[in-house]
């Protein structure tokens, strides 16, 4: 079980919070590197705030953005399912500009996009400073790696079984991933659009539904077929 501090940082049970007072009862004391980042930002915004950063927490790693992304990806109040690991697309694809197909490899050749393997994740994170192990997400990633077990991600998009969608056809046609999946590089926690908007003749168009797909096929410049058998078995 994880708890969220007053400053929005995910903490392990029993961890100190930045609200813990120092001897004077006035200074806010950091209980982790992530809390140290937040307290420094707080003091920068308001120089009158007194803070205390113990030497063991006055370090650059994990970075402030990594701490914030982990907290946002596991925000229980944000829309979307809770994933087994607090992975942030905003942090990876947005801040660091990692191409979608680096993680979802083969999307330009395969019908399915698939998900990255634990080995692929560790290819990067295995080279990070050991200080990053303070993040629960990194701990869980390495736990899966050491136990040789896959990450059981919660699926976001699911099409009916009678619909056939080929990622490779759309990628080769020049469509960006964001055209169907939305601005994932701006989201820490992914979710499925819950609301449906209807055309006047009764076809939904707000997400991955029939009317939404037909609308794109009619409007794009790739002369996409509108024949029933193009998308249906």
C-alpha positions in Angstrom: 0.0 0.0 0.0 1.2 3.5 -0.8 0.3 6.8 0.7 0.3 10.3 -0.8 1.9 13.1 1.1 0.6 16.6 1.4 2.8 17.7 -1.4 1.6 14.9 -3.7 4.6 12.5 -3.5 3.9 8.8 -3.2 5.4 7.4 0.0 5.9 4.0 1.4 4.1 3.3 4.7 6.0 4.8 7.6 8.1 7.2 5.5 8.6 10.7 6.8 6.5 13.5 5.3 7.7 17.0 4.4 5.2 18.4 7.0 7.3 16.9 9.8 8.7 19.8 11.8 12.3 20.3 12.7 13.4 21.2 16.2 12.0 24.8 16.0 8.6 23.4 14.9 8.7 25.8 11.8 10.9 24.2 9.2 9.6 21.6 6.8 11.9 18.6 6.7 12.4 16.4 3.6 12.0 12.7 4.2 13.1 11.6 0.7 14.9 13.0 -2.4 11.5 13.6 -4.1 10.3 15.6 -1.1 13.6 17.5 -1.2 12.8 18.6 -4.8 9.4 19.7 -3.9 10.5 21.6 -0.8 13.2 23.4 -2.8 10.6 24.4 -5.4 8.3 25.6 -2.6 11.0 27.7 -1.1 11.9 29.1 -4.5 8.4 30.3 -4.9 8.2 31.6 -1.4 11.6 32.5 0.2 9.9 32.8 3.6 9.3 29.1 3.8 11.8 27.4 6.0 13.0 24.0 4.9 15.5 21.4 6.0 17.1 19.0 3.6 19.1 16.1 5.3 22.3 15.4 3.5 21.2 11.9 2.4 18.3 13.5 0.5 20.1 16.4 -1.0 20.8 14.7 -4.3 19.9 15.2 -7.9 18.6 11.7 -8.5 15.8 10.7 -8.9 15.1 13.9 -10.8 12.2 16.2 -9.8 10.4 15.4 -13.1 10.7 11.7 -12.5 9.2 12.1 -9.0 6.4 14.2 -10.3 5.6 11.8 -13.1 5.4 8.8 -10.9 3.0 10.6 -8.5 0.8 11.7 -11.4 0.8 8.3 -13.0 -0.5 6.7 -9.8 -3.0 9.5 -9.0 -6.1 7.6 -7.9 -8.3 10.6 -8.5 -7.2 10.9 -12.2 -9.3 9.1 -14.9 -8.0 5.7 -16.1 -7.1 2.4 -14.5 -4.4 2.0 -11.9 -1.5 0.2 -13.6 0.9 -2.3 -11.9 3.7 0.2 -12.5 3.3 4.0 -12.5 4.5 4.6 -16.1 4.1 8.1 -17.5 3.9 8.5 -21.3 4.2 12.3 -20.7 7.6 11.7 -19.0 9.0 9.3 -21.6 7.4 10.3 -24.9 6.8 13.9 -24.0 9.7 15.2 -21.9 12.4 12.8 -23.4 10.8 12.5 -26.9 11.1 8.7 -27.1 9.5 7.6 -30.3 6.3 5.5 -29.9 7.8 2.6 -32.0 10.9 2.4 -29.8 8.8 0.9 -27.1 5.9 -0.4 -29.3 8.3 -1.9 -31.8 7.0 -3.7 -34.9 3.9 -1.5 -35.2 4.9 -0.5 -38.7 5.1 -4.2 -39.6 2.5 -6.0 -37.5 -1.3 -5.8 -37.2 -1.0 -5.4 -33.4 1.1 -2.7 -31.6 1.9 -4.8 -28.6 3.6 -3.6 -25.4 7.3 -3.4 -24.5 9.0 -6.2 -22.8 10.5 -5.9 -19.3 13.9 -6.5 -21.0 13.3 -3.4 -23.2 12.5 -1.3 -20.2 15.6 -2.5 -18.3 17.7 -1.7 -21.4 17.4 1.9 -20.3 16.6 1.7 -16.6 19.4 -0.8 -15.9 21.9 2.0 -16.7 20.3 4.6 -14.4 22.0 5.7 -11.2 21.2 3.5 -8.2 19.4 6.4 -6.5 16.5 5.9 -8.9 15.7 2.7 -7.0 14.0 5.0 -4.4 11.1 5.3 -6.8 8.5 2.6 -6.3 8.0 2.3 -10.0 11.6 1.4 -10.6 11.5 -1.0 -7.6 8.5 -2.8 -9.2 10.1 -2.9 -12.6 13.3 -4.5 -11.3 11.1 -6.9 -9.2 9.5 -8.1 -12.5 12.9 -8.4 -14.1 14.5 -10.4 -11.3 11.5 -12.7 -11.1 11.3 -13.1 -14.9 7.6 -12.2 -15.0 5.8 -10.0 -17.5 4.0 -6.7 -16.4 0.3 -7.3 -16.4 -0.8 -3.9 -17.8 -4.4 -2.9 -17.7 -5.7 -2.6 -21.3 -6.9 0.8 -22.3 -8.3 0.3 -25.9 -10.3 -2.7 -26.8 -12.1 -3.2 -30.2 -14.9 -5.7 -30.7 -13.9 -9.1 -31.9 -15.7 -8.6 -35.2 -13.5 -5.6 -36.0 -10.1 -6.0 -37.7 -7.7 -3.1 -37.3 -4.2 -3.3 -38.7 -1.7 -0.9 -37.2 0.8 -1.5 -40.0 -1.6 -0.3 -42.7 -2.3 2.9 -40.8 1.4 3.6 -40.0 2.4 3.0 -43.6 -0.3 5.4 -44.7 1.4 8.1 -42.7 -1.0 8.4 -39.7 0.5 9.5 -36.4 -0.2 7.4 -33.4 -1.8 10.4 -31.7 -4.5 10.6 -34.4 -6.2 7.6 -32.9 -4.8 7.4 -29.4 -4.9 11.1 -28.6 -2.0 13.2 -27.2 -0.5 10.4 -25.1 2.7 12.4 -24.8 0.8 14.9 -22.7 -0.7 12.4 -20.3 0.9 10.8 -17.2 -2.0 8.4 -16.8 -3.8 7.0 -19.9 -7.5 6.5 -20.1 -10.3 5.7 -22.6 -12.5 8.6 -23.6 -15.8 7.9 -21.8 -18.2 10.2 -23.7 -19.7 9.5 -27.1 -20.6 12.3 -29.4 -23.2 11.5 -32.1 -23.6 12.4 -35.7 -27.1 13.5 -36.6 -27.8 10.1 -38.1 -26.8 8.1 -35.0 -23.2 7.0 -35.3 -20.7 7.7 -32.5 -17.7 9.7 -33.4 -15.7 10.6 -30.2 -13.5 7.6 -29.8 -12.5 4.3 -31.5 -16.0 3.5 -32.7 -17.5 2.9 -36.2 -18.6 6.4 -37.0 -15.3 7.8 -35.8 -13.4 5.5 -38.1 -15.7 6.2 -41.1 -15.3 9.9 -40.6 -11.5 9.6 -40.8 -11.8 7.3 -43.9 -13.9 9.9 -45.6 -11.8 12.9 -44.7 -8.2 11.7 -45.2 -6.2 12.0 -48.3 -5.2 8.3 -48.5 -8.3 7.1 -50.4 -9.2 4.7 -47.5 -11.9 2.2 -48.4 -15.3 2.4 -46.8 -16.3 -1.1 -47.8 -17.7 -3.1 -44.9 -15.2 -6.0 -45.3 -12.3 -3.5 -44.9 -12.9 -3.4 -41.2 -15.3 -6.2 -40.4 -14.9 -10.0 -40.6 
